[in-house]
Amino acid sequence: MANVERQPQDLPGQLSVELIYAPAPHVFETVLLCLPAGASAGDALRASGLGLRLGVEVLDRLRLGLWGRLCGPAEPLFDGDRLELLRPLLIDPMEARRQRLRRDGLRKAPRRTTPRG
């Protein structure tokens, strides 16, 4: 993943932030938010309304992430940030790979019919 340096918005006043929540695999909701400058991850979650809709029990299991890295509710946001509500892993990724290998066996990649260019 490329290391992107986050910069505060050039124009004071408003931040544009995207909040993403995936309630199930391959299903996600995106909420675009316009927040005041200096807003935090917790402010974005409150402004999205997802906290009220999902309830405390669901929120307690979720973690906040900013561009794929865990963050806390006090994390300051910058214009263009992507805030994510992360579900807990159901299975360790290495164990999932082992189970797929046992189930499906080793698969070879399909042969390329076109030359690389």
ABEGO torsion letter per residue (X at the ends): XBBBBBBBBABBGBBBBBBBBBABBGBBBBBBBBBBBGBBAAAAAAAAGAAAAAEAAAAAABBBBBGGBBBBAABBBBBGBBBBBBBBBABBAAAAAAAAAAAAEBBBBBBBABBBX
